[in-house]
Every structure is written in C-alpha cells, then in structure tokens.
Amino acid sequence: MTSGRFFLKKKLALTCDSRHNLASVGKRLACLALTTTSVLVISSAGAHAQALAPATLGGESRTAGTTNDVVQVITAKTDPTIAQMTKHVVKKSPRIAAKKVEPVAAHKPAQSIANAPSRASFTMEPVRPMNQPTVNQTPQHGGRFSFKNAEGKKESIPVISQYYPKQITYPYAKVDRRIDSRLVQAATLAQERAHAHSRSRCWHYVKDALLASGVIDSRPKTELARDAASELVNNYGFKKLSVTNPFAAPVGSVLVYGTARSVGHVELRTKDGFVSDFRSPTPSKRPLVGVYAKL
C-alpha cells in the first residue's frame, strides 16, 4: 500500500514536470516567432527606405581624391597625437578604410611637411650713397648696319643708339681799336631796341642806331638794304674791311648782304651775335656783300 502510493506520487510529479516543460517550450517558440516577425518587418522597412532614398548623399559624394586630401592635410599639419587619433578614426570608418587612406595619413607626415611651400625670404641690399655715378656708363651700341660700298663689297658700321650733343658755341667778336668807338655804342643801342623776331625793317633799325650813337650826322635816304653799303661809303666815310667771315667782323661793324635782284639785309656785329630789328646768334644766310666800319 505504501509502495503504491509512492509510485503514484512519482508519476504525478513526472506528469507535472512534463507539463511545465511543455509550457516553457511553448513560450520560447512564441518569443522566437515574435522576434523573427520583428526582424522581417524591420528588414522590409529598411529596404523600402533605401529604395526611396537618393542615390548619393552629401557626405558620400566626395571622391577618393578629396577624402585623401582632407586626411593628408589633417595629418601633415597637426601633432602626432592628433594624427594617431585620426588614424584610429579612419580604421573605424568603413568607407575611408576601403580607399586606403591609412598609409598616407600615418606613415610619412615628415615628407608632407617637407614638401610644403617654404615661406618667402627677404634679403637686405646694402645702402648706397646718393648722387654717385654707376660703374657702367659706357654707351651700348644697338648693333651693326650692313651695306655694300661702291665696289660691291659688304661693309658694316656700328649703330649708335645714344648721342650726347655738345652745346654749340659761337666765337665772340673782338673789339678793333682802329674803328670808331661810337660804332660799339650803336651796336649796344640796336641790341636794346631789337625784337626776338624779324619785323622786315632791318635797315630802318640800323639807321636809328647809327644816328643815335652820333657816328653819322644825318639819316641815310636809301630804302633797300642792299644799297646801304654804297651810301655809307660815299656819304658817311665808311670803309670796307678785308673780312669775309661774318664771325670775324669786329664789334660795331656793319654787315651788308644781298644781290642785285634781292632786297638784301643789314645788321650790326655785337660781342655775342648779330642785331638789326631782331637779335640772332648767327649771321644771315644771304650772300655777304661786305663788312664796313668807320675808322
């Protein structure tokens, strides 16, 4: 009787354990089915979102060259600690690690710094004193000009590109003690009254100067300048000097120019030029009739 009860209790215990195990297995199967359903729902939602998303995003539109440049700039110009941190970040990022940026970022930072453009350097030139002539002041020839001479031979001469003209100086007139000193005074008066340009009244102004100085006592009556020589010699005692160069005429002498068919020109010799109704440093270009003075 006692053994029968023992076996009955044991059977009832086994039955309860089996029911409890079946219940726990059912709960596990339900949880697994729920998890599988959730994963499927999440996967379908992600696929739908990926289908609706744009092909390229702003962060993914960078090219390999741009990414490499950014990483290279960061690692080349920063401290080794920041470069090491950048290296770990690059390893963790799958997109950058796939493009093999790690060797550029970590291996040769010194070479990148060495290849960077150097700063501009300024050199100080020595201070030179002012108003000092330079060393090289010799004129440089621009080249040579080739030509054929009368015999047909080729010749060449240097082409002068710089020319330093000298100031033209005319000889001063000398004072001849033999001639009347009042002629020198007449030349001074004519120079004071003369103009800068001709008024076509040369013989008129010379008459006034001769009369004002007292070398003649009356006014000459001829109108043409070419007739001044004959009137001065015949009526006022002038003589022709043996001078053929106008620059060699003494101060105060009267120079007469012209031909038989021209009006002519008359002027007085001054110390540094010639004067009539205008002043000039050079004599007239007309033919010289003669140089006259009163002794």
C-alpha positions, 0 to 999 in steps of 0.5 A: 500500500505504501509502495503504491502510493509512492509510485503514484506520487512519482508519476504525478510529479513526472506528469507535472514536470512534463507539463511545465516543460511543455509550457516553457517550450511553448513560450520560447517558440512564441518569443522566437516567432515574435522576434523573427516577425520583428526582424522581417518587418524591420528588414522590409522597412529598411529596404523600402527606405533605401529604395526611396532614398537618393542615390548619393548623399552629401557626405558620400559624394566626395571622391577618393581624391578629396577624402585623401586630401582632407586626411593628408592635410589633417595629418601633415599639419597637426601633432602626432597625437592628433594624427594617431587619433585620426588614424584610429578614426579612419580604421573605424570608418568603413568607407575611408578604410576601403580607399586606403587612406591609412598609409598616407595619413600615418606613415610619412607626415615628415615628407608632407611637411617637407614638401610644403611651400617654404615661406618667402625670404627677404634679403637686405641690399646694402645702402648706397650713397646718393648722387654717385655715378654707376660703374657702367656708363659706357654707351651700348651700341644697338648693333651693326648696319650692313651695306655694300660700298661702291665696289660691291663689297659688304661693309658694316658700321656700328649703330649708335643708339645714344648721342650726347650733343655738345652745346654749340658755341659761337666765337665772340667778336673782338673789339678793333681799336682802329674803328670808331668807338661810337660804332660799339655804342650803336651796336649796344643801342640796336641790341636794346631796341631789337625784337626776338623776331624779324619785323622786315625793317632791318635797315630802318633799325640800323639807321636809328642806331647809327644816328643815335650813337652820333657816328653819322650826322644825318639819316641815310635816304636809301630804302633797300638794304642792299644799297646801304653799303654804297651810301655809307661809303660815299656819304658817311666815310665808311670803309670796307674791311678785308673780312669775309667771315661774318664771325670775324667782323669786329664789334660795331661793324656793319654787315651788308648782304644781298644781290642785285635782284634781292632786297638784301639785309643789314645788321650790326656785329655785337660781342655775342651775335648779330642785331638789326630789328631782331637779335640772332646768334648767327649771321644771315644766310644771304650772300655777304656783300661786305663788312664796313666800319668807320675808322 
